[in-house]
Amino acid sequence: MAHGRAPSPGPTGGAATTGTAGPPGPGGLAVRAGESPWTAEELGAVRAELEGELVRIRRDLEALSATLAQVLRDSGDGAGDDTADTGSKAFERDQELTLLANTRESLFQTERALARIEGGSYGTCESCGEGIGKLRLQAFPRATLCVSCKQRQERR
C-alpha cells in the first residue's frame, strides 16, 4: 500500500488491508484509517437497529421456548410410536434446540454490541485493536472483529 493513499474498499465495505485506527468518533469510538469519525446520527441509527433487534430476538426466544416445551411434552410419551415417529420427534427436538441456541447467541451478541457502544469500545477489533470499519458495522452491527481478523478466524 502506498503511503498517503487510503486502502481500497474490501468486499464488505471495510478496507481490504489492515490500517491504523483513525481518530475516535463520539465517545472515543474507533474508526479505520481514512474514515470519518462516527457522527451522533450514525451511532444513533446503529443503536436503534440493535435495540430493535433486541426486542425481536427476545420475542423469538419466548416463542421458541414455548415451541420447545410443546415438542418435549409430545416426545415424552413414546408409547405406541413406531421407529419413524420416534426419529421424527427426536429430529424436531434437536432442530428446536439448535434454533434456541442460535437465538440465544444472537441475543448475547446484540447485548454485547450495545454494551460496547455504552462502554466506548464499539468499533475496535477485539483481536488486533484496530478499527473494524464503519461500513462493516453499519452492515453487521454485532461485529467484534475487523475483516482481516474474521478471515483469519474462519480459516482456522
C-alpha positions, 0 to 999 in steps of 0.5 A, spaced: 500 500 500 502 506 498 503 511 503 498 517 503 493 513 499 487 510 503 486 502 502 481 500 497 474 498 499 474 490 501 468 486 499 464 488 505 465 495 505 471 495 510 478 496 507 481 490 504 488 491 508 489 492 515 490 500 517 491 504 523 485 506 527 483 513 525 481 518 530 475 516 535 468 518 533 463 520 539 465 517 545 472 515 543 469 510 538 474 507 533 474 508 526 479 505 520 484 509 517 481 514 512 474 514 515 470 519 518 469 519 525 462 516 527 457 522 527 451 522 533 446 520 527 450 514 525 451 511 532 444 513 533 441 509 527 446 503 529 443 503 536 436 503 534 437 497 529 440 493 535 435 495 540 430 493 535 433 487 534 433 486 541 426 486 542 425 481 536 430 476 538 427 476 545 420 475 542 423 469 538 426 466 544 419 466 548 416 463 542 421 458 541 421 456 548 414 455 548 415 451 541 420 447 545 416 445 551 410 443 546 415 438 542 418 435 549 411 434 552 409 430 545 416 426 545 415 424 552 410 419 551 413 414 546 408 409 547 405 406 541 410 410 536 413 406 531 421 407 529 419 413 524 415 417 529 420 416 534 426 419 529 421 424 527 420 427 534 427 426 536 429 430 529 424 436 531 427 436 538 434 437 536 432 442 530 428 446 536 434 446 540 439 448 535 434 454 533 434 456 541 441 456 541 442 460 535 437 465 538 440 465 544 447 467 541 444 472 537 441 475 543 448 475 547 451 478 541 446 484 540 447 485 548 454 485 547 454 490 541 450 495 545 454 494 551 460 496 547 457 502 544 455 504 552 462 502 554 466 506 548 469 500 545 464 499 539 468 499 533 475 496 535 477 489 533 477 485 539 483 481 536 488 486 533 485 493 536 484 496 530 478 499 527 473 494 524 470 499 519 464 503 519 461 500 513 462 493 516 458 495 522 453 499 519 452 492 515 453 487 521 452 491 527 454 485 532 461 485 529 467 484 534 472 483 529 475 487 523 475 483 516 482 481 516 481 478 523 474 474 521 478 471 515 483 469 519 478 466 524 474 462 519 480 459 516 482 456 522 
